[in-house]
Amino acid sequence: PVIGAPAGEPELWGKRTTTMRSCACVAFVAGASTASPVAKVVQLLSSLEAKVTAEGEKEQQQYEKFVQWCEDNAKEKQHELKNSAEHKESLEATIQKAEADISSTESAIADLSASISQNEGDLEKATAVRKAEHKDFLERDAEMADTIDTLERAMQTIKKEMTKGLMQLSTSAAHSMTDALSKVLDAPVVSGTDKAKLEAFLQSQAAAREDDGFAAAQEAQSSSQSSGFDAIMETFQDLLDKAESQRSQQTKEETEAQFNFEMLKQSLTDELKTENKELASARSRLASVKETLSTASGDLDETNKDSASDADTLKQLQTDCMQTASDHEMSVKGRSDELKALSEAKKIISEMTGGAAGKAYGLVQVRSATNAKTQSVDRVVSMLRSLGKSQEDMQMALLATKVSSAALSGDDVFAKVKGLIRDMLTRLVEKAEADAKEHEWCTTTTKETTAKKEDHEATVAKLTSRADKAKSVIAKAQARLATLQAELAELNKMQAEMDANRNSEHSDFLEAQADYEQGIEGVQAAIKVLKDYYGKSSALLQQPAVGTHSASGGAAGGIIGLLEVCESDFSKLLAEAEADEKEAASVYERQTKDNKLAKTEKETSTKYTKKEVARTEKALAELNDDTEAEQAELDATLEYLAKVNKRCVAKPETYADRKAKREAEISGLKNALKILEEETASEFLAVRSVRRHV
């Protein structure tokens, strides 16, 4: 056993002490020497190389962040441009629809205004005509009333004179009657025959008054005067009947004209009311559509401005990013050239200045080669073990064991150790590069796939929302269609009932009209027969009685009066039936017209509602197809994202941890390699110096 050897390493300690003693025999005893200028240059070149490399790595990280920022902002602007384009398309469709609605509404307003103007003109003309007709009626009625009054007064005068037993009128009565009858002669009811009778009567009365002093003449004319009074009384009565009948007819015609005017006025008023209501609604709708058009046009202008601004921003962003990429490429190339120059300079200095530096800067303190190797290997082994322990890496621990074994092999220790370290360093660098590429791929792919997923999800949500809205529109339209169809069915049913009732009422009226007209005709015929008979008999009753049969004039008068009452009742009932028929027909026509308007409106609404349902169902089908296609793409994207996550996320440690661990291992291996290289150079210089002096 070796005295002072650590426990467990007696043989190794013995070898180390023996080597140290043998190397001490050839060592020069000298003080510690400082590094030569050439070595300092190599050190400075290495430091500059490390600095340039570190700056390159930092710049690369900054550039990667900048590239990611460019991609994110470009995608954001492209998404905004896409949304702006869709919004612009929607606004243009809204503007186009609003312009079409404005055109149709303005056309409807023009038609309604023209119709209202026409109806107002018709109502104004009808009112003026009715006023003129009524004024004319009042004048004619006053004239007819004056004629009737004159005839009644003339008849009363004649009856009064006849009750006095006079065969001619008194002078005052004659003058009064002459004045009155002179006005009646020009009345419309006086025919040419009646006018001749009245003029003959007046002339006879004038002649009688001229011969008033001759009693004989008066006696001779007594019989003819009595017969003339009876005849003129019949003429007056006929004129009175004609005047009253004509006045009644004028009143009836005036009533009918007023009724027709009221019906026309009511119809025009109802039409004007409906048209004014529709006009107000159309104007309100026009104002609303114009407001919608104005809002959509303003939004479209803003959208165009935003789109132009986003496009300019995207273009500038692409320009800036491309310029930065070009600058980075030039920077990378310049740094590569700089590192290449530094490496080449350091290589040239290391290979070509060794001898000159040794001669120029004196001897280097030589230590025992074996001791130097052992200490360097120990330091390397210690560093590798520390790395293996701190990073929990079995490969580092295994490498430390291999280096320790190589140091005990007795061959070229440094060459073997450096070979082992270089192999490990190469594997670590290759693994780091592969891991970095894998991480970059995972990061980029995950981000792009996640963005696609979110875009597909947003599109699916948007399409689903539109589909739900379309379904709601279809449901409301179908409910509106059902209501319209029910209302149309009810309207048709009501119109059918109205038609049946109107036909029944009209049939009843025709039957009643025929009965009343037949009754009136029969009564008038009976009255004529009786009047013709008893009128002739009344003249015979004034002759001297000869004991023959005489007509029952008193009873006949009662019968004729009763028949006239029946005629009046029949005429009144006929007039009432005709008035009721006209009223019912007017109400039926007005209600039928309203029903036609309502039916047309509901049928038009039904037509456009069906078109709306068909258009919306078509749009819904397209939305469903788009949703299915988008969902399929989303499912494929989710499946691919799951594979990416399985590949990239399911790791026992993060990429940052692996990267830090690997960088520490690479740095440790580089330091170990540097130690060995420095020791190799020192050993080489020391051996050369010893040989030269020996």
LUMROFI-635635 format. One record per residue (C-alpha): residue in one letter; x, y, z. Coordinates in steps of 0.02 Angstrom, whole numbers, padded with zeros to 5 digits, always signed. Example, Ala and Ser with C-alpha at 12.3 -4.5 7.8 and 13.67 -1.06 7.14 Angstrom:
! residues 2
A+00615-00225+00390 S+00684-00053+00357 
This chain:
! residues 694
P+00000+00000+00000 V+00050+00177-00036 I+00067+00288+00114 G-00049+00440+00103 A-00153+00368-00039 P-00340+00397-00029 A-00442+00246+00022 G-00499+00142-00124 E-00370+00212-00249 P-00198+00144-00193 E-00139+00088-00365 L-00201+00245-00453 W-00122+00356-00322 G+00043+00263-00342 K+00043+00287-00530 R+00004+00473-00509 T+00147+00502-00384 T+00271+00404-00489 T+00227+00503-00643 M+00243+00666-00547 R+00417+00621-00486 S+00480+00570-00657 C+00413+00727-00738 A+00487+00838-00603 C+00661+00782-00660 V+00644+00871-00827 A+00552+01025-00766 F+00636+01195-00758 V+00623+01282-00594 A+00555+01452-00636 G+00422+01572-00582 A+00248+01577-00655 S+00256+01656-00828 T+00122+01770-00903 A+00028+01733-01064 S+00113+01783-01225 P+00041+01919-01342 V+00001+01786-01473 A-00100+01688-01345 K-00185+01849-01295 V-00232+01880-01477 V-00306+01706-01491 Q-00402+01737-01330 L-00467+01904-01395 L-00517+01824-01560 S-00609+01688-01467 S-00697+01817-01357 L-00746+01919-01510 E-00807+01763-01596 A-00913+01718-01444 K-00980+01897-01435 V-01027+01898-01620 T-01111+01728-01601 A-01208+01787-01448 E-01263+01944-01538 G-01316+01837-01687 E-01420+01724-01574 K-01501+01874-01491 E-01537+01954-01659 Q-01609+01789-01723 Q-01727+01782-01574 Q-01780+01962-01606 Y-01804+01925-01790 E-01911+01771-01753 K-02020+01878-01639 F-02031+02010-01775 V-02079+01878-01905 Q-02214+01813-01790 W-02276+01991-01763 C-02282+02018-01952 E-02380+01857-01977 D-02503+01897-01837 N-02534+02074-01897 A-02548+02020-02079 K-02676+01887-02033 E-02771+02012-01926 K-02776+02140-02067 Q-02825+02007-02194 H-02964+01950-02078 E-03022+02130-02059 L-03020+02153-02248 K-03120+01993-02269 N-03248+02051-02142 S-03254+02223-02225 A-03284+02142-02394 E-03428+02038-02324 H-03499+02190-02235 K-03480+02292-02394 E-03572+02159-02493 S-03712+02158-02365 L-03724+02348-02366 E-03727+02354-02556 A-03869+02227-02556 T-03961+02332-02427 I-03935+02490-02531 Q-03993+02402-02689 K-04150+02339-02602 A-04182+02510-02524 E-04166+02596-02694 A-04288+02470-02770 D-04408+02496-02624 I-04394+02685-02643 S-04432+02673-02828 S-04584+02561-02803 T-04645+02664-02655 E-04627+02829-02749 S-04722+02752-02895 A-04859+02695-02775 I-04865+02869-02696 A-04881+02948-02868 D-05023+02829-02913 L-05111+02860-02748 S-05090+03049-02764 A-05163+03045-02940 S-05308+02936-02883 I-05341+03049-02733 S-05337+03202-02845 Q-05456+03118-02967 N-05577+03065-02830 E-05572+03237-02749 G-05608+03316-02919 D-05751+03194-02949 L-05823+03230-02777 E-05808+03417-02803 K-05893+03406-02975 A-06030+03292-02908 T-06060+03411-02763 A-06073+03560-02881 V-06193+03466-02995 R-06298+03412-02846 K-06309+03591-02783 A-06363+03652-02955 E-06491+03512-02969 H-06558+03548-02795 K-06570+03734-02833 D-06664+03696-02993 F-06778+03578-02898 L-06819+03710-02768 E-06861+03834-02906 R-06970+03709-02998 D-07052+03651-02837 A-07091+03830-02787 E-07164+03863-02960 M-07266+03703-02949 A-07326+03745-02774 D-07379+03917-02836 T-07473+03836-02982 I-07562+03716-02865 D-07608+03857-02749 T-07675+03961-02894 L-07780+03816-02958 E-07849+03779-02786 R-07896+03962-02761 A-07977+03970-02933 M-08080+03815-02896 Q-08131+03885-02728 T-08186+04048-02813 I-08292+03956-02941 K-08369+03844-02808 K-08407+03998-02703 E-08495+04087-02848 M-08590+03928-02893 T-08656+03915-02715 K-08729+04089-02738 G-08827+04027-02887 L-08736+04139-03008 M-08706+04081-03183 Q-08562+04198-03206 L-08423+04264-03098 S-08435+04429-03012 T-08329+04568-03079 S-08206+04562-02933 A-08198+04372-02939 A-08175+04374-03126 H-08033+04499-03116 S-07951+04399-02976 M-07970+04236-03072 T-07910+04315-03232 D-07751+04376-03148 A-07721+04206-03068 L-07760+04104-03223 S-07651+04214-03332 K-07504+04151-03230 V-07565+03970-03238 L-07579+03974-03428 D-07389+03970-03444 A-07365+03831-03314 P-07284+03669-03379 V-07434+03565-03326 V-07553+03660-03440 S-07565+03574-03608 G-07622+03660-03766 T-07800+03591-03750 D-07815+03644-03569 K-07745+03814-03611 A-07876+03836-03749 K-08014+03786-03627 L-07954+03911-03497 E-07941+04051-03625 A-08116+04010-03691 F-08184+04013-03515 L-08106+04181-03480 Q-08171+04251-03643 S-08346+04185-03606 Q-08343+04267-03437 A-08288+04430-03513 A-08426+04422-03644 A-08554+04384-03509 R-08503+04535-03410 E-08522+04645-03566 D-08700+04582-03592 D-08746+04595-03410 G-08883+04727-03443 F-08983+04615-03557 A-09087+04497-03450 A-09150+04400-03598 A-08977+04356-03652 Q-08934+04303-03477 E-09084+04188-03471 A-09036+04113-03637 Q-08860+04078-03580 S-08899+04008-03407 S-08898+03828-03462 S-08735+03844-03560 Q-08648+03940-03417 S-08690+03800-03295 S-08618+03673-03414 G-08460+03783-03437 F-08427+03793-03249 D-08434+03604-03235 A-08316+03584-03380 I-08191+03712-03314 M-08199+03633-03142 E-08152+03466-03221 T-08011+03553-03313 F-07950+03634-03151 Q-07959+03467-03062 D-07861+03382-03200 L-07732+03521-03195 L-07723+03508-03007 D-07700+03320-03015 K-07565+03339-03148 A-07478+03474-03046 E-07481+03371-02887 S-07424+03215-02981 Q-07285+03310-03068 R-07232+03389-02903 S-07232+03217-02821 Q-07129+03149-02966 Q-07008+03295-02951 T-06992+03264-02764 K-06963+03078-02795 E-06831+03115-02926 E-06749+03240-02809 T-06749+03110-02670 E-06672+02980-02785 A-06543+03104-02849 Q-06498+03154-02671 F-06487+02970-02622 N-06376+02930-02771 F-06267+03080-02730 E-06251+03024-02549 M-06202+02849-02606 L-06074+02920-02729 K-06009+03039-02597 Q-05995+02897-02470 S-05904+02788-02596 L-05783+02926-02645 T-05758+02974-02462 D-05720+02794-02416 E-05599+02779-02561 L-05515+02943-02513 K-05502+02886-02332 T-05424+02721-02383 E-05308+02802-02510 N-05254+02939-02388 K-05217+02804-02259 E-05117+02706-02388 L-05030+02867-02442 A-04980+02908-02264 S-04917+02730-02240 A-04821+02738-02405 R-04742+02904-02357 S-04695+02837-02187 R-04622+02682-02269 L-04530+02792-02394 A-04455+02896-02253 S-04401+02737-02163 V-04324+02663-02320 K-04234+02826-02358 E-04166+02828-02182 T-04108+02648-02205 L-04028+02697-02371 S-03941+02846-02292 T-03877+02742-02147 A-03818+02602-02262 S-03733+02728-02379 G-03643+02809-02232 D-03590+02638-02166 L-03532+02590-02341 D-03426+02748-02353 E-03349+02712-02183 T-03321+02530-02231 N-03236+02582-02393 K-03125+02703-02298 D-03083+02570-02168 S-03048+02443-02306 A-02935+02565-02398 S-02845+02607-02236 D-02825+02422-02191 A-02763+02384-02367 D-02635+02525-02356 T-02584+02466-02183 L-02565+02286-02244 K-02464+02344-02395 Q-02351+02450-02285 L-02336+02307-02161 Q-02284+02187-02299 T-02159+02314-02366 D-02084+02344-02193 C-02076+02158-02153 M-01994+02118-02320 Q-01869+02258-02295 T-01830+02197-02120 A-01812+02019-02186 S-01691+02082-02319 D-01594+02179-02188 H-01588+02026-02075 E-01527+01918-02218 M-01387+02042-02252 S-01347+02048-02066 V-01339+01858-02055 K-01227+01852-02206 G-01114+01989-02134 R-01103+01900-01966 S-01064+01736-02052 D-00925+01818-02150 E-00859+01898-01990 L-00860+01733-01896 K-00777+01648-02043 A-00640+01781-02045 L-00614+01768-01856 S-00606+01579-01864 E-00484+01582-02008 A-00373+01711-01920 K-00373+01612-01759 K-00331+01453-01855 I-00188+01537-01947 I-00118+01610-01786 S-00132+01444-01695 E-00050+01346-01835 M+00087+01464-01893 T+00146+01569-01744 G+00187+01435-01616 G+00374+01425-01648 A+00398+01611-01670 A+00305+01648-01511 G+00410+01521-01415 K+00571+01596-01473 A+00513+01773-01452 Y+00438+01763-01279 G+00557+01638-01190 L+00533+01474-01101 V+00369+01415-01032 Q+00365+01333-00862 V+00350+01147-00894 R+00260+01040-00774 S+00253+00855-00772 A+00162+00799-00929 T+00080+00658-00840 N+00029+00768-00695 A-00040+00901-00815 K-00140+00773-00911 T-00205+00697-00753 Q-00260+00864-00681 S-00342+00917-00845 V-00432+00751-00862 D-00487+00762-00680 R-00557+00936-00711 V-00647+00875-00867 V-00715+00721-00776 S-00772+00831-00632 M-00859+00951-00752 L-00945+00809-00845 R-01004+00729-00683 S-01068+00895-00620 L-01162+00921-00783 G-01234+00747-00777 K-01291+00771-00598 S-01360+00947-00620 Q-01448+00907-00784 E-01493+00729-00731 D-01418+00665-00893 M-01355+00486-00895 Q-01262+00519-01056 M-01152+00647-00968 A-01118+00529-00825 L-01075+00392-00950 L-00961+00512-01043 A-00871+00556-00881 T-00841+00370-00851 K-00775+00348-01028 V-00658+00498-01009 S-00593+00431-00842 S-00563+00261-00923 A-00473+00341-01069 A-00358+00433-00949 L-00306+00265-00873 S-00277+00182-01041 G-00099+00251-01057 D-00121+00300-01240 D-00143+00477-01307 V-00262+00532-01171 F-00305+00704-01235 A-00340+00640-01411 K-00460+00509-01347 V-00544+00625-01223 K-00563+00762-01352 G-00631+00636-01475 L-00761+00578-01349 I-00809+00756-01306 R-00817+00809-01488 D-00928+00660-01529 M-01043+00701-01384 L-01041+00885-01431 T-01084+00843-01611 R-01229+00732-01557 L-01293+00865-01438 V-01282+01001-01570 E-01369+00891-01698 K-01501+00845-01571 A-01521+01027-01522 E-01542+01077-01704 A-01667+00937-01733 D-01759+00983-01573 A-01758+01168-01622 K-01829+01125-01794 E-01958+01013-01712 H-02003+01151-01590 E-02014+01280-01729 W-02123+01162-01830 C-02232+01127-01679 T-02249+01311-01636 T-02287+01365-01815 T-02402+01219-01853 T-02495+01233-01688 K-02520+01419-01711 E-02575+01405-01892 T-02689+01257-01855 T-02762+01344-01702 A-02793+01500-01807 K-02877+01393-01940 K-02981+01308-01805 E-03035+01475-01732 D-03073+01542-01905 H-03177+01387-01947 E-03265+01396-01779 A-03305+01580-01806 T-03368+01542-01981 V-03473+01395-01919 A-03545+01504-01780 K-03582+01643-01904 L-03663+01523-02028 T-03762+01441-01887 S-03822+01610-01829 R-03875+01655-02004 A-03962+01488-02023 D-04055+01513-01858 K-04106+01686-01915 A-04165+01615-02082 K-04264+01480-01990 S-04344+01614-01882 V-04388+01716-02037 I-04463+01561-02120 A-04563+01517-01964 K-04632+01694-01950 A-04671+01699-02136 Q-04758+01530-02129 A-04860+01588-01980 R-04903+01745-02076 L-04950+01638-02227 A-05063+01530-02119 T-05148+01686-02050 L-05169+01760-02224 Q-05240+01598-02293 A-05361+01585-02147 E-05414+01766-02173 L-05435+01735-02360 A-05541+01582-02325 E-05647+01681-02203 L-05661+01824-02328 N-05715+01705-02467 K-05841+01624-02351 M-05911+01793-02300 Q-05920+01849-02483 A-06011+01688-02530 E-06137+01716-02391 M-06157+01897-02447 D-06184+01840-02627 A-06316+01715-02572 N-06404+01842-02462 R-06397+01975-02600 N-06468+01855-02728 S-06606+01806-02607 E-06645+01988-02566 H-06644+02036-02750 S-06760+01891-02793 D-06879+01943-02655 F-06872+02123-02718 L-06909+02073-02897 E-07056+01970-02838 A-07122+02112-02729 Q-07091+02240-02866 A-07190+02136-02991 D-07331+02116-02865 Y-07336+02301-02822 E-07327+02357-03003 Q-07463+02234-03051 G-07568+02293-02904 I-07542+02477-02950 E-07583+02440-03130 G-07741+02346-03080 V-07797+02483-02960 Q-07765+02618-03089 A-07862+02520-03220 A-08008+02497-03099 I-08007+02683-03053 K-08006+02729-03238 V-08153+02615-03274 L-08252+02684-03129 K-08209+02865-03166 D-08250+02845-03349 Y-08420+02772-03307 Y-08468+02880-03162 G-08395+03035-03243 K-08518+03016-03388 S-08660+02974-03270 S-08631+03134-03170 A-08673+03238-03324 L-08833+03141-03348 L-08884+03169-03169 Q-08904+03355-03205 Q-09041+03319-03335 P-09224+03314-03284 A-09274+03151-03203 V-09373+03034-03316 G-09392+02891-03192 T-09253+02785-03266 H-09103+02698-03180 S-08970+02816-03110 A-08789+02773-03067 S-08738+02758-02883 G-08621+02907-02883 G-08600+02918-02695 A-08550+02737-02671 A-08438+02746-02824 G-08348+02895-02750 G-08308+02798-02592 I-08245+02650-02692 I-08136+02760-02800 G-08066+02846-02645 L-08026+02677-02567 L-07943+02621-02728 E-07840+02780-02730 V-07785+02741-02550 C-07734+02568-02608 E-07641+02642-02755 S-07552+02762-02638 D-07508+02619-02519 F-07445+02510-02661 S-07344+02655-02733 K-07271+02695-02561 L-07227+02514-02528 L-07150+02499-02702 A-07048+02656-02673 E-06991+02591-02503 A-06948+02422-02580 E-06850+02507-02719 A-06760+02618-02592 D-06721+02467-02483 E-06660+02374-02636 K-06547+02518-02686 E-06481+02534-02509 A-06449+02346-02496 A-06368+02344-02668 S-06260+02493-02623 V-06207+02415-02458 Y-06173+02251-02548 E-06070+02335-02684 R-05972+02438-02559 Q-05937+02288-02448 T-05894+02183-02601 K-05773+02317-02659 D-05693+02323-02487 N-05683+02133-02488 K-05601+02136-02660 L-05474+02263-02600 A-05440+02163-02443 K-05428+02002-02545 T-05309+02082-02670 E-05202+02149-02528 K-05198+01981-02439 E-05164+01885-02601 T-05023+02006-02641 S-04954+01985-02465 T-04971+01796-02484 K-04879+01802-02650 Y-04734+01903-02585 T-04729+01804-02423 K-04716+01641-02522 K-04576+01718-02624 E-04491+01771-02464 V-04509+01594-02393 A-04440+01517-02553 R-04295+01639-02560 T-04256+01614-02375 E-04270+01424-02389 K-04148+01429-02535 A-04030+01537-02435 L-04051+01420-02286 A-04007+01269-02395 E-03852+01359-02455 L-03808+01405-02276 N-03830+01224-02221 D-03718+01165-02363 D-03588+01297-02317 T-03603+01249-02133 E-03579+01064-02172 A-03427+01101-02280 E-03356+01219-02149 Q-03391+01092-02011 A-03303+00958-02111 E-03151+01071-02128 L-03162+01111-01942 D-03169+00925-01898 A-03019+00891-02009 T-02927+01037-01930 L-02969+00975-01754 E-02910+00800-01798 Y-02747+00869-01867 L-02726+00983-01716 A-02750+00833-01601 K-02610+00742-01694 V-02499+00896-01682 N-02534+00912-01495 K-02499+00728-01470 R-02332+00751-01557 C-02284+00919-01483 V-02371+00937-01315 A-02359+00764-01242 K-02177+00783-01184 P-02104+00746-01012 E-02019+00916-01014 T-02042+01078-01108 Y-01937+01135-01252 A-01870+01279-01149 D-01811+01157-01016 R-01733+01044-01147 K-01652+01192-01232 A-01578+01261-01069 K-01516+01088-01021 R-01438+01059-01191 E-01357+01231-01195 A-01282+01199-01023 E-01214+01031-01081 I-01145+01104-01243 S-01065+01248-01148 G-00988+01125-01023 L-00921+01016-01162 K-00849+01168-01250 N-00763+01222-01089 A-00695+01046-01062 L-00633+01043-01241 K-00555+01214-01218 I-00465+01155-01061 L-00396+01005-01153 E-00343+01111-01302 E-00254+01235-01189 E-00168+01096-01095 T-00117+01015-01259 A-00041+01177-01322 S+00050+01209-01158 E+00119+01033-01156 F+00177+01050-01335 L+00267+01214-01301 A+00345+01147-01143 V+00411+00989-01226 R+00484+01090-01371 S+00571+01208-01251 V+00643+01064-01150 R+00707+00976-01303 R+00786+01134-01367 H+00882+01166-01208 V+00929+00985-01180 
